[in-house]
């Protein structure tokens, strides 16, 4: 019976770490106050916090792309970047 509690704790730890790593990987896209708020939310409520953050990030990404398209700009995808010329 104790292995179930151990597995649950391990799952909780993994979800929390994955969420925090993703928040800090995308820190350049949010304000410092948002970074702190999402980090605290993920630590206090790991499953709800991580799921909420991923939905927020996906909707924000779509909104940013729509905004750039409206302004006539085209977001450059990683595969579309021009090659770097050396010489």
N, CA, C and O atoms as a CHARMM CRD file, in Angstrom:
* protein
*
  348
    1    1 UNK  N      0.81600  -1.19900   0.00000 PROA 1      0.00000
    2    1 UNK  CA     0.00000   0.00000   0.00000 PROA 1      0.00000
    3    1 UNK  C      0.86000   1.26400   0.00000 PROA 1      0.00000
    4    1 UNK  O      0.45400   2.30700  -0.51300 PROA 1      0.00000
    5    2 UNK  N      2.05800   1.15300   0.58600 PROA 2      0.00000
    6    2 UNK  CA     2.91900   2.33300   0.64100 PROA 2      0.00000
    7    2 UNK  C      3.48600   2.69400  -0.72800 PROA 2      0.00000
    8    2 UNK  O      3.83300   3.85100  -0.96900 PROA 2      0.00000
    9    3 UNK  N      3.58300   1.72000  -1.62100 PROA 3      0.00000
   10    3 UNK  CA     4.12600   2.01100  -2.93800 PROA 3      0.00000
   11    3 UNK  C      3.18700   2.90600  -3.73400 PROA 3      0.00000
   12    3 UNK  O      3.63300   3.65600  -4.60200 PROA 3      0.00000
   13    4 UNK  N      1.89100   2.83400  -3.44300 PROA 4      0.00000
   14    4 UNK  CA     0.93000   3.71500  -4.12700 PROA 4      0.00000
   15    4 UNK  C      1.17700   5.16400  -3.71600 PROA 4      0.00000
   16    4 UNK  O      1.17400   6.06000  -4.56000 PROA 4      0.00000
   17    5 UNK  N      1.38800   5.39300  -2.43100 PROA 5      0.00000
   18    5 UNK  CA     1.67200   6.75000  -1.95200 PROA 5      0.00000
   19    5 UNK  C      2.99900   7.24300  -2.52200 PROA 5      0.00000
   20    5 UNK  O      3.12700   8.41300  -2.88200 PROA 5      0.00000
   21    6 UNK  N      3.98600   6.35000  -2.60300 PROA 6      0.00000
   22    6 UNK  CA     5.27800   6.72900  -3.17700 PROA 6      0.00000
   23    6 UNK  C      5.16800   7.06100  -4.64800 PROA 6      0.00000
   24    6 UNK  O      5.77700   8.02300  -5.11600 PROA 6      0.00000
   25    7 UNK  N      4.39500   6.27500  -5.38400 PROA 7      0.00000
   26    7 UNK  CA     4.20100   6.54000  -6.81200 PROA 7      0.00000
   27    7 UNK  C      3.43800   7.84800  -7.01900 PROA 7      0.00000
   28    7 UNK  O      3.74700   8.61900  -7.92800 PROA 7      0.00000
   29    8 UNK  N      2.44200   8.08800  -6.16800 PROA 8      0.00000
   30    8 UNK  CA     1.69200   9.34200  -6.26200 PROA 8      0.00000
   31    8 UNK  C      2.56600  10.54800  -5.96000 PROA 8      0.00000
   32    8 UNK  O      2.46400  11.58300  -6.62100 PROA 8      0.00000
   33    9 UNK  N      3.41800  10.41000  -4.96800 PROA 9      0.00000
   34    9 UNK  CA     4.33800  11.50800  -4.62500 PROA 9      0.00000
   35    9 UNK  C      5.33200  11.75300  -5.74400 PROA 9      0.00000
   36    9 UNK  O      5.65000  12.89900  -6.06200 PROA 9      0.00000
   37   10 UNK  N      5.82000  10.67500  -6.34100 PROA 10     0.00000
   38   10 UNK  CA     6.76300  10.82200  -7.44600 PROA 10     0.00000
   39   10 UNK  C      6.09000  11.49400  -8.64600 PROA 10     0.00000
   40   10 UNK  O      6.68500  12.35900  -9.28900 PROA 10     0.00000
   41   11 UNK  N      4.87200  11.10300  -8.94100 PROA 11     0.00000
   42   11 UNK  CA     4.11900  11.72000 -10.03600 PROA 11     0.00000
   43   11 UNK  C      3.90200  13.21000  -9.76500 PROA 11     0.00000
   44   11 UNK  O      4.05700  14.03500 -10.66500 PROA 11     0.00000
   45   12 UNK  N      3.55000  13.54400  -8.54800 PROA 12     0.00000
   46   12 UNK  CA     3.35100  14.94100  -8.15600 PROA 12     0.00000
   47   12 UNK  C      4.63600  15.74500  -8.32700 PROA 12     0.00000
   48   12 UNK  O      4.61200  16.87300  -8.81900 PROA 12     0.00000
   49   13 UNK  N      5.74900  15.15800  -7.91700 PROA 13     0.00000
   50   13 UNK  CA     7.04600  15.82300  -8.06000 PROA 13     0.00000
   51   13 UNK  C      7.40100  16.02700  -9.52900 PROA 13     0.00000
   52   13 UNK  O      7.87100  17.09900  -9.91000 PROA 13     0.00000
   53   14 UNK  N      7.18300  15.01600 -10.34900 PROA 14     0.00000
   54   14 UNK  CA     7.49600  15.11700 -11.78200 PROA 14     0.00000
   55   14 UNK  C      6.64300  16.19500 -12.44700 PROA 14     0.00000
   56   14 UNK  O      7.15800  17.00000 -13.22300 PROA 14     0.00000
   57   15 UNK  N      5.36400  16.21600 -12.15200 PROA 15     0.00000
   58   15 UNK  CA     4.47000  17.22700 -12.74000 PROA 15     0.00000
   59   15 UNK  C      4.90400  18.63400 -12.32800 PROA 15     0.00000
   60   15 UNK  O      4.91100  19.54900 -13.15200 PROA 15     0.00000
   61   16 UNK  N      5.26200  18.80500 -11.06900 PROA 16     0.00000
   62   16 UNK  CA     5.69400  20.11300 -10.58300 PROA 16     0.00000
   63   16 UNK  C      6.98000  20.54600 -11.26900 PROA 16     0.00000
   64   16 UNK  O      7.08300  21.69000 -11.71100 PROA 16     0.00000
   65   17 UNK  N      7.95600  19.66000 -11.36700 PROA 17     0.00000
   66   17 UNK  CA     9.23700  20.00700 -11.98000 PROA 17     0.00000
   67   17 UNK  C      9.06300  20.31300 -13.46100 PROA 17     0.00000
   68   17 UNK  O      9.63800  21.28100 -13.95900 PROA 17     0.00000
   69   18 UNK  N      8.28800  19.51400 -14.16900 PROA 18     0.00000
   70   18 UNK  CA     8.05600  19.75800 -15.60500 PROA 18     0.00000
   71   18 UNK  C      7.37500  21.11200 -15.80400 PROA 18     0.00000
   72   18 UNK  O      7.74400  21.87100 -16.70000 PROA 18     0.00000
   73   19 UNK  N      6.39400  21.40800 -14.97800 PROA 19     0.00000
   74   19 UNK  CA     5.71300  22.70300 -15.08100 PROA 19     0.00000
   75   19 UNK  C      6.64000  23.87300 -14.82400 PROA 19     0.00000
   76   19 UNK  O      6.62600  24.85500 -15.56800 PROA 19     0.00000
   77   20 UNK  N      7.44700  23.77700 -13.77200 PROA 20     0.00000
   78   20 UNK  CA     8.36900  24.87200 -13.45300 PROA 20     0.00000
   79   20 UNK  C      9.43900  25.03900 -14.52200 PROA 20     0.00000
   80   20 UNK  O      9.79500  26.16400 -14.87200 PROA 20     0.00000
   81   21 UNK  N      9.95100  23.93900 -15.04000 PROA 21     0.00000
   82   21 UNK  CA    10.95800  24.02900 -16.10600 PROA 21     0.00000
   83   21 UNK  C     10.36900  24.73000 -17.32600 PROA 21     0.00000
   84   21 UNK  O     11.02700  25.57100 -17.93600 PROA 21     0.00000
   85   22 UNK  N      9.14300  24.39000 -17.67900 PROA 22     0.00000
   86   22 UNK  CA     8.52100  25.02300 -18.83800 PROA 22     0.00000
   87   22 UNK  C      8.26100  26.50700 -18.59400 PROA 22     0.00000
   88   22 UNK  O      8.45000  27.32300 -19.49600 PROA 22     0.00000
   89   23 UNK  N      7.83400  26.86200 -17.39500 PROA 23     0.00000
   90   23 UNK  CA     7.61400  28.27700 -17.07500 PROA 23     0.00000
   91   23 UNK  C      8.90800  29.06100 -17.24800 PROA 23     0.00000
   92   23 UNK  O      8.91000  30.13400 -17.85200 PROA 23     0.00000
   93   24 UNK  N     10.00700  28.52900 -16.72100 PROA 24     0.00000
   94   24 UNK  CA    11.26200  29.26300 -16.80600 PROA 24     0.00000
   95   24 UNK  C     11.88200  29.21300 -18.19500 PROA 24     0.00000
   96   24 UNK  O     12.67500  30.09200 -18.53500 PROA 24     0.00000
   97   25 UNK  N     11.54700  28.20900 -19.01300 PROA 25     0.00000
   98   25 UNK  CA    12.01500  28.19700 -20.39500 PROA 25     0.00000
   99   25 UNK  C     11.35600  29.30000 -21.21000 PROA 25     0.00000
  100   25 UNK  O     11.95900  29.82300 -22.14700 PROA 25     0.00000
  101   26 UNK  N     10.12900  29.65600 -20.86400 PROA 26     0.00000
  102   26 UNK  CA     9.38000  30.67400 -21.61000 PROA 26     0.00000
  103   26 UNK  C      9.30600  31.99200 -20.83100 PROA 26     0.00000
  104   26 UNK  O      8.37300  32.77100 -21.02300 PROA 26     0.00000
  105   27 UNK  N     10.26100  32.23800 -19.97500 PROA 27     0.00000
  106   27 UNK  CA    10.22000  33.43900 -19.13700 PROA 27     0.00000
  107   27 UNK  C     10.37500  34.73400 -19.92200 PROA 27     0.00000
  108   27 UNK  O      9.96300  35.79200 -19.44700 PROA 27     0.00000
  109   28 UNK  N     10.96300  34.67100 -21.11700 PROA 28     0.00000
  110   28 UNK  CA    11.13500  35.88200 -21.91400 PROA 28     0.00000
  111   28 UNK  C      9.82200  36.37400 -22.52000 PROA 28     0.00000
  112   28 UNK  O      9.75900  37.49000 -23.03700 PROA 28     0.00000
  113   29 UNK  N      8.77600  35.55200 -22.46200 PROA 29     0.00000
  114   29 UNK  CA     7.47900  35.92100 -23.03600 PROA 29     0.00000
  115   29 UNK  C      6.50400  36.47400 -22.01300 PROA 29     0.00000
  116   29 UNK  O      5.36500  36.78800 -22.35600 PROA 29     0.00000
  117   30 UNK  N      6.93700  36.60100 -20.74300 PROA 30     0.00000
  118   30 UNK  CA     6.01700  37.09100 -19.72000 PROA 30     0.00000
  119   30 UNK  C      6.72700  38.04700 -18.77400 PROA 30     0.00000
  120   30 UNK  O      7.95500  38.07200 -18.68300 PROA 30     0.00000
  121   31 UNK  N      5.93500  38.81700 -18.08800 PROA 31     0.00000
  122   31 UNK  CA     6.46300  39.76000 -17.10700 PROA 31     0.00000
  123   31 UNK  C      6.95000  39.00500 -15.88200 PROA 31     0.00000
  124   31 UNK  O      6.58600  37.84900 -15.66300 PROA 31     0.00000
  125   32 UNK  N      7.77900  39.67200 -15.08400 PROA 32     0.00000
  126   32 UNK  CA     8.31800  39.04700 -13.87400 PROA 32     0.00000
  127   32 UNK  C      7.19900  38.67800 -12.90100 PROA 32     0.00000
  128   32 UNK  O      7.26000  37.63700 -12.24600 PROA 32     0.00000
  129   33 UNK  N      6.18500  39.52600 -12.80900 PROA 33     0.00000
  130   33 UNK  CA     5.08000  39.23300 -11.89100 PROA 33     0.00000
  131   33 UNK  C      4.31000  37.99100 -12.34000 PROA 33     0.00000
  132   33 UNK  O      3.85500  37.20900 -11.50500 PROA 33     0.00000
  133   34 UNK  N      4.16300  37.80500 -13.65200 PROA 34     0.00000
  134   34 UNK  CA     3.49500  36.60800 -14.16400 PROA 34     0.00000
  135   34 UNK  C      4.33800  35.36800 -13.90300 PROA 34     0.00000
  136   34 UNK  O      3.80500  34.31000 -13.57000 PROA 34     0.00000
  137   35 UNK  N      5.64600  35.49500 -14.05100 PROA 35     0.00000
  138   35 UNK  CA     6.55200  34.38000 -13.79800 PROA 35     0.00000
  139   35 UNK  C      6.44500  33.91500 -12.35400 PROA 35     0.00000
  140   35 UNK  O      6.35300  32.71800 -12.08300 PROA 35     0.00000
  141   36 UNK  N      6.45700  34.86600 -11.43400 PROA 36     0.00000
  142   36 UNK  CA     6.34900  34.53500 -10.01300 PROA 36     0.00000
  143   36 UNK  C      4.97600  33.94200  -9.70900 PROA 36     0.00000
  144   36 UNK  O      4.87600  32.95300  -8.98400 PROA 36     0.00000
  145   37 UNK  N      3.94000  34.52700 -10.24700 PROA 37     0.00000
  146   37 UNK  CA     2.58100  34.04700  -9.97600 PROA 37     0.00000
  147   37 UNK  C      2.39200  32.61700 -10.47500 PROA 37     0.00000
  148   37 UNK  O      1.86300  31.77300  -9.75100 PROA 37     0.00000
  149   38 UNK  N      2.82100  32.33700 -11.71000 PROA 38     0.00000
  150   38 UNK  CA     2.67000  30.98100 -12.23300 PROA 38     0.00000
  151   38 UNK  C      3.51200  29.99000 -11.45200 PROA 38     0.00000
  152   38 UNK  O      3.07500  28.86300 -11.22000 PROA 38     0.00000
  153   39 UNK  N      4.71600  30.38500 -11.03900 PROA 39     0.00000
  154   39 UNK  CA     5.57800  29.49000 -10.26100 PROA 39     0.00000
  155   39 UNK  C      4.93000  29.12900  -8.92800 PROA 39     0.00000
  156   39 UNK  O      4.92000  27.96200  -8.53700 PROA 39     0.00000
  157   40 UNK  N      4.39400  30.11800  -8.23800 PROA 40     0.00000
  158   40 UNK  CA     3.73200  29.86400  -6.95300 PROA 40     0.00000
  159   40 UNK  C      2.49100  29.00300  -7.15600 PROA 40     0.00000
  160   40 UNK  O      2.24100  28.07600  -6.38500 PROA 40     0.00000
  161   41 UNK  N      1.72500  29.30600  -8.18300 PROA 41     0.00000
  162   41 UNK  CA     0.50600  28.54500  -8.46700 PROA 41     0.00000
  163   41 UNK  C      0.82800  27.07200  -8.74600 PROA 41     0.00000
  164   41 UNK  O      0.11600  26.17800  -8.29000 PROA 41     0.00000
  165   42 UNK  N      1.90500  26.82900  -9.49700 PROA 42     0.00000
  166   42 UNK  CA     2.29600  25.45400  -9.81500 PROA 42     0.00000
  167   42 UNK  C      2.79300  24.72300  -8.57700 PROA 42     0.00000
  168   42 UNK  O      2.52100  23.53300  -8.41600 PROA 42     0.00000
  169   43 UNK  N      3.50600  25.40200  -7.71000 PROA 43     0.00000
  170   43 UNK  CA     4.02100  24.75200  -6.50400 PROA 43     0.00000
  171   43 UNK  C      2.88800  24.45500  -5.52100 PROA 43     0.00000
  172   43 UNK  O      2.88300  23.39600  -4.89500 PROA 43     0.00000
  173   44 UNK  N      1.93700  25.36500  -5.37700 PROA 44     0.00000
  174   44 UNK  CA     0.84700  25.16600  -4.41400 PROA 44     0.00000
  175   44 UNK  C     -0.15800  24.13300  -4.92200 PROA 44     0.00000
  176   44 UNK  O     -0.56800  23.24800  -4.17000 PROA 44     0.00000
  177   45 UNK  N     -0.55400  24.23800  -6.17800 PROA 45     0.00000
  178   45 UNK  CA    -1.52700  23.30900  -6.77400 PROA 45     0.00000
  179   45 UNK  C     -0.93000  22.69900  -8.03900 PROA 45     0.00000
  180   45 UNK  O     -1.24200  23.15200  -9.14100 PROA 45     0.00000
  181   46 UNK  N     -0.08500  21.69000  -7.90700 PROA 46     0.00000
  182   46 UNK  CA     0.67400  21.20300  -9.06600 PROA 46     0.00000
  183   46 UNK  C     -0.16700  20.79700 -10.27400 PROA 46     0.00000
  184   46 UNK  O      0.07100  21.31200 -11.36700 PROA 46     0.00000
  185   47 UNK  N     -1.11800  19.91600 -10.12800 PROA 47     0.00000
  186   47 UNK  CA    -1.86400  19.44700 -11.29800 PROA 47     0.00000
  187   47 UNK  C     -2.70900  20.56100 -11.89400 PROA 47     0.00000
  188   47 UNK  O     -2.67100  20.78200 -13.10400 PROA 47     0.00000
  189   48 UNK  N     -3.45700  21.25500 -11.08000 PROA 48     0.00000
  190   48 UNK  CA    -4.31100  22.34300 -11.56600 PROA 48     0.00000
  191   48 UNK  C     -3.45300  23.47500 -12.11800 PROA 48     0.00000
  192   48 UNK  O     -3.77600  24.05500 -13.15500 PROA 48     0.00000
  193   49 UNK  N     -2.36400  23.78900 -11.42700 PROA 49     0.00000
  194   49 UNK  CA    -1.48200  24.87100 -11.86100 PROA 49     0.00000
  195   49 UNK  C     -0.83600  24.59800 -13.20100 PROA 49     0.00000
  196   49 UNK  O     -0.79900  25.47600 -14.06300 PROA 49     0.00000
  197   50 UNK  N     -0.32000  23.38100 -13.38900 PROA 50     0.00000
  198   50 UNK  CA     0.34400  23.04100 -14.64600 PROA 50     0.00000
  199   50 UNK  C     -0.65000  23.02600 -15.79900 PROA 50     0.00000
  200   50 UNK  O     -0.36900  23.57000 -16.86700 PROA 50     0.00000
  201   51 UNK  N     -1.79200  22.41900 -15.59600 PROA 51     0.00000
  202   51 UNK  CA    -2.80600  22.37400 -16.65400 PROA 51     0.00000
  203   51 UNK  C     -3.26800  23.78900 -17.01000 PROA 51     0.00000
  204   51 UNK  O     -3.40200  24.11800 -18.18800 PROA 51     0.00000
  205   52 UNK  N     -3.51000  24.62200 -16.00400 PROA 52     0.00000
  206   52 UNK  CA    -3.92400  26.00900 -16.25600 PROA 52     0.00000
  207   52 UNK  C     -2.85400  26.76900 -17.02300 PROA 52     0.00000
  208   52 UNK  O     -3.15800  27.50500 -17.96200 PROA 52     0.00000
  209   53 UNK  N     -1.59200  26.58800 -16.61800 PROA 53     0.00000
  210   53 UNK  CA    -0.49700  27.29000 -17.28400 PROA 53     0.00000
  211   53 UNK  C     -0.40500  26.89300 -18.75100 PROA 53     0.00000
  212   53 UNK  O     -0.25300  27.75700 -19.61400 PROA 53     0.00000
  213   54 UNK  N     -0.49700  25.59100 -19.05000 PROA 54     0.00000
  214   54 UNK  CA    -0.38100  25.15500 -20.43800 PROA 54     0.00000
  215   54 UNK  C     -1.52900  25.69800 -21.28800 PROA 54     0.00000
  216   54 UNK  O     -1.30800  26.09700 -22.43100 PROA 54     0.00000
  217   55 UNK  N     -2.74400  25.71900 -20.75300 PROA 55     0.00000
  218   55 UNK  CA    -3.86100  26.30300 -21.51200 PROA 55     0.00000
  219   55 UNK  C     -3.65500  27.79400 -21.71100 PROA 55     0.00000
  220   55 UNK  O     -3.95100  28.31500 -22.78600 PROA 55     0.00000
  221   56 UNK  N     -3.15200  28.49800 -20.69300 PROA 56     0.00000
  222   56 UNK  CA    -2.89000  29.92700 -20.80000 PROA 56     0.00000
  223   56 UNK  C     -1.82100  30.19400 -21.84200 PROA 56     0.00000
  224   56 UNK  O     -1.95300  31.11800 -22.64400 PROA 56     0.00000
  225   57 UNK  N     -0.76300  29.39400 -21.83800 PROA 57     0.00000
  226   57 UNK  CA     0.33400  29.59400 -22.77200 PROA 57     0.00000
  227   57 UNK  C     -0.11700  29.34400 -24.20300 PROA 57     0.00000
  228   57 UNK  O      0.26000  30.09300 -25.10400 PROA 57     0.00000
  229   58 UNK  N     -0.91100  28.31100 -24.42900 PROA 58     0.00000
  230   58 UNK  CA    -1.39900  28.00200 -25.77300 PROA 58     0.00000
  231   58 UNK  C     -2.29900  29.12600 -26.29000 PROA 58     0.00000
  232   58 UNK  O     -2.16400  29.55400 -27.43600 PROA 58     0.00000
  233   59 UNK  N     -3.21600  29.60300 -25.44300 PROA 59     0.00000
  234   59 UNK  CA    -4.11900  30.67500 -25.88900 PROA 59     0.00000
  235   59 UNK  C     -3.35500  31.97100 -26.11100 PROA 59     0.00000
  236   59 UNK  O     -3.68000  32.72400 -27.02800 PROA 59     0.00000
  237   60 UNK  N     -2.35600  32.24300 -25.29600 PROA 60     0.00000
  238   60 UNK  CA    -1.56000  33.46400 -25.45400 PROA 60     0.00000
  239   60 UNK  C     -0.74600  33.38800 -26.74400 PROA 60     0.00000
  240   60 UNK  O     -0.60800  34.38800 -27.44800 PROA 60     0.00000
  241   61 UNK  N     -0.20900  32.21300 -27.05800 PROA 61     0.00000
  242   61 UNK  CA     0.56900  32.04200 -28.28200 PROA 61     0.00000
  243   61 UNK  C     -0.29600  32.29500 -29.51300 PROA 61     0.00000
  244   61 UNK  O      0.13500  32.95600 -30.45800 PROA 61     0.00000
  245   62 UNK  N     -1.51700  31.76500 -29.49500 PROA 62     0.00000
  246   62 UNK  CA    -2.43200  31.97900 -30.62000 PROA 62     0.00000
  247   62 UNK  C     -2.80500  33.44400 -30.74100 PROA 62     0.00000
  248   62 UNK  O     -2.88900  33.96900 -31.85100 PROA 62     0.00000
  249   63 UNK  N     -3.03200  34.11300 -29.61800 PROA 63     0.00000
  250   63 UNK  CA    -3.37900  35.52800 -29.62700 PROA 63     0.00000
  251   63 UNK  C     -2.23200  36.36400 -30.17400 PROA 63     0.00000
  252   63 UNK  O     -2.46100  37.30200 -30.93700 PROA 63     0.00000
  253   64 UNK  N     -0.99700  36.03500 -29.79300 PROA 64     0.00000
  254   64 UNK  CA     0.15500  36.77800 -30.28700 PROA 64     0.00000
  255   64 UNK  C      0.31000  36.60100 -31.79300 PROA 64     0.00000
  256   64 UNK  O      0.62800  37.56000 -32.49700 PROA 64     0.00000
  257   65 UNK  N      0.09100  35.39000 -32.29500 PROA 65     0.00000
  258   65 UNK  CA     0.20600  35.15200 -33.73300 PROA 65     0.00000
  259   65 UNK  C     -0.88500  35.89200 -34.49600 PROA 65     0.00000
  260   65 UNK  O     -0.62700  36.43400 -35.57000 PROA 65     0.00000
  261   66 UNK  N     -2.10500  35.92200 -33.95400 PROA 66     0.00000
  262   66 UNK  CA    -3.18500  36.65800 -34.59700 PROA 66     0.00000
  263   66 UNK  C     -2.88300  38.14800 -34.61100 PROA 66     0.00000
  264   66 UNK  O     -3.15400  38.82800 -35.60100 PROA 66     0.00000
  265   67 UNK  N     -2.32700  38.65700 -33.52500 PROA 67     0.00000
  266   67 UNK  CA    -1.98700  40.06800 -33.44200 PROA 67     0.00000
  267   67 UNK  C     -0.91200  40.42300 -34.46000 PROA 67     0.00000
  268   67 UNK  O     -0.99600  41.46000 -35.11700 PROA 67     0.00000
  269   68 UNK  N      0.09000  39.57400 -34.59400 PROA 68     0.00000
  270   68 UNK  CA     1.15600  39.83400 -35.56200 PROA 68     0.00000
  271   68 UNK  C      0.61600  39.77300 -36.98500 PROA 68     0.00000
  272   68 UNK  O      1.02600  40.56600 -37.83300 PROA 68     0.00000
  273   69 UNK  N     -0.29000  38.85200 -37.25900 PROA 69     0.00000
  274   69 UNK  CA    -0.87900  38.74600 -38.59500 PROA 69     0.00000
  275   69 UNK  C     -1.71700  39.98200 -38.90500 PROA 69     0.00000
  276   69 UNK  O     -1.72200  40.46400 -40.03700 PROA 69     0.00000
  277   70 UNK  N     -2.42700  40.49600 -37.89600 PROA 70     0.00000
  278   70 UNK  CA    -3.24700  41.68700 -38.08200 PROA 70     0.00000
  279   70 UNK  C     -2.38100  42.89500 -38.40500 PROA 70     0.00000
  280   70 UNK  O     -2.78000  43.75600 -39.19000 PROA 70     0.00000
  281   71 UNK  N     -1.18900  42.96400 -37.79800 PROA 71     0.00000
  282   71 UNK  CA    -0.29600  44.08800 -38.01700 PROA 71     0.00000
  283   71 UNK  C      0.53100  43.92100 -39.28400 PROA 71     0.00000
  284   71 UNK  O      1.35100  44.78200 -39.60500 PROA 71     0.00000
  285   72 UNK  N      0.32800  42.83500 -39.99800 PROA 72     0.00000
  286   72 UNK  CA     1.05600  42.62400 -41.23800 PROA 72     0.00000
  287   72 UNK  C      2.39700  41.95400 -41.05000 PROA 72     0.00000
  288   72 UNK  O      3.16600  41.83500 -42.00300 PROA 72     0.00000
  289   73 UNK  N      2.69200  41.51600 -39.84600 PROA 73     0.00000
  290   73 UNK  CA     3.95200  40.83700 -39.58000 PROA 73     0.00000
  291   73 UNK  C      3.71200  39.33800 -39.64600 PROA 73     0.00000
  292   73 UNK  O      2.60600  38.85400 -39.40500 PROA 73     0.00000
  293   74 UNK  N      4.74800  38.63700 -39.97100 PROA 74     0.00000
  294   74 UNK  CA     4.64300  37.17500 -40.03300 PROA 74     0.00000
  295   74 UNK  C      5.66200  36.59200 -39.05300 PROA 74     0.00000
  296   74 UNK  O      6.86200  36.82600 -39.19000 PROA 74     0.00000
  297   75 UNK  N      5.18300  35.83100 -38.06400 PROA 75     0.00000
  298   75 UNK  CA     6.13900  35.23900 -37.13100 PROA 75     0.00000
  299   75 UNK  C      7.03400  34.23400 -37.85800 PROA 75     0.00000
  300   75 UNK  O      6.54400  33.37900 -38.59600 PROA 75     0.00000
  301   76 UNK  N      8.31300  34.33900 -37.65200 PROA 76     0.00000
  302   76 UNK  CA     9.25800  33.45200 -38.31100 PROA 76     0.00000
  303   76 UNK  C      9.36100  32.16600 -37.49800 PROA 76     0.00000
  304   76 UNK  O      9.71600  32.17700 -36.32000 PROA 76     0.00000
  305   77 UNK  N      9.04900  31.08300 -38.14800 PROA 77     0.00000
  306   77 UNK  CA     9.17400  29.78100 -37.50200 PROA 77     0.00000
  307   77 UNK  C     10.63900  29.38000 -37.53100 PROA 77     0.00000
  308   77 UNK  O     11.41000  29.89200 -38.34300 PROA 77     0.00000
  309   78 UNK  N     11.01900  28.48700 -36.66900 PROA 78     0.00000
  310   78 UNK  CA    12.41400  28.06300 -36.60400 PROA 78     0.00000
  311   78 UNK  C     12.88000  27.45800 -37.92300 PROA 78     0.00000
  312   78 UNK  O     14.03100  27.65300 -38.31300 PROA 78     0.00000
  313   79 UNK  N     12.01700  26.73600 -38.61100 PROA 79     0.00000
  314   79 UNK  CA    12.40700  26.09500 -39.86100 PROA 79     0.00000
  315   79 UNK  C     12.46700  27.07500 -41.02000 PROA 79     0.00000
  316   79 UNK  O     13.04500  26.76600 -42.06200 PROA 79     0.00000
  317   80 UNK  N     11.88000  28.24900 -40.85300 PROA 80     0.00000
  318   80 UNK  CA    11.81000  29.23000 -41.93700 PROA 80     0.00000
  319   80 UNK  C     12.92700  30.26500 -41.86700 PROA 80     0.00000
  320   80 UNK  O     13.01900  31.12100 -42.74700 PROA 80     0.00000
  321   81 UNK  N     13.76400  30.20900 -40.86000 PROA 81     0.00000
  322   81 UNK  CA    14.81100  31.20800 -40.73000 PROA 81     0.00000
  323   81 UNK  C     15.80400  31.08200 -41.88600 PROA 81     0.00000
  324   81 UNK  O     16.15600  29.97500 -42.29500 PROA 81     0.00000
  325   82 UNK  N     16.24700  32.21600 -42.40400 PROA 82     0.00000
  326   82 UNK  CA    17.23000  32.13800 -43.48300 PROA 82     0.00000
  327   82 UNK  C     18.55200  31.59600 -42.94600 PROA 82     0.00000
  328   82 UNK  O     18.88900  31.81800 -41.78300 PROA 82     0.00000
  329   83 UNK  N     19.29500  30.89200 -43.78400 PROA 83     0.00000
  330   83 UNK  CA    20.57500  30.34000 -43.32300 PROA 83     0.00000
  331   83 UNK  C     21.56400  31.46000 -43.03000 PROA 83     0.00000
  332   83 UNK  O     21.54700  32.51500 -43.66400 PROA 83     0.00000
  333   84 UNK  N     22.41300  31.20300 -42.06400 PROA 84     0.00000
  334   84 UNK  CA    23.44500  32.17800 -41.67600 PROA 84     0.00000
  335   84 UNK  C     24.60300  32.04700 -42.64800 PROA 84     0.00000
  336   84 UNK  O     25.13100  30.95700 -42.86800 PROA 84     0.00000
  337   85 UNK  N     24.99100  33.17800 -43.22900 PROA 85     0.00000
  338   85 UNK  CA    26.09400  33.15400 -44.17300 PROA 85     0.00000
  339   85 UNK  C     27.39100  33.47700 -43.44600 PROA 85     0.00000
  340   85 UNK  O     27.49400  34.48600 -42.74900 PROA 85     0.00000
  341   86 UNK  N     28.34100  32.63700 -43.61400 PROA 86     0.00000
  342   86 UNK  CA    29.64400  32.87000 -42.99800 PROA 86     0.00000
  343   86 UNK  C     30.60500  33.34000 -44.06900 PROA 86     0.00000
  344   86 UNK  O     30.54700  32.91300 -45.22200 PROA 86     0.00000
  345   87 UNK  N     31.45800  34.19900 -43.67000 PROA 87     0.00000
  346   87 UNK  CA    32.43200  34.58200 -44.68800 PROA 87     0.00000
  347   87 UNK  C     32.86300  35.93200 -44.53500 PROA 87     0.00000
  348   87 UNK  O     33.68600  36.41000 -45.31600 PROA 87     0.00000
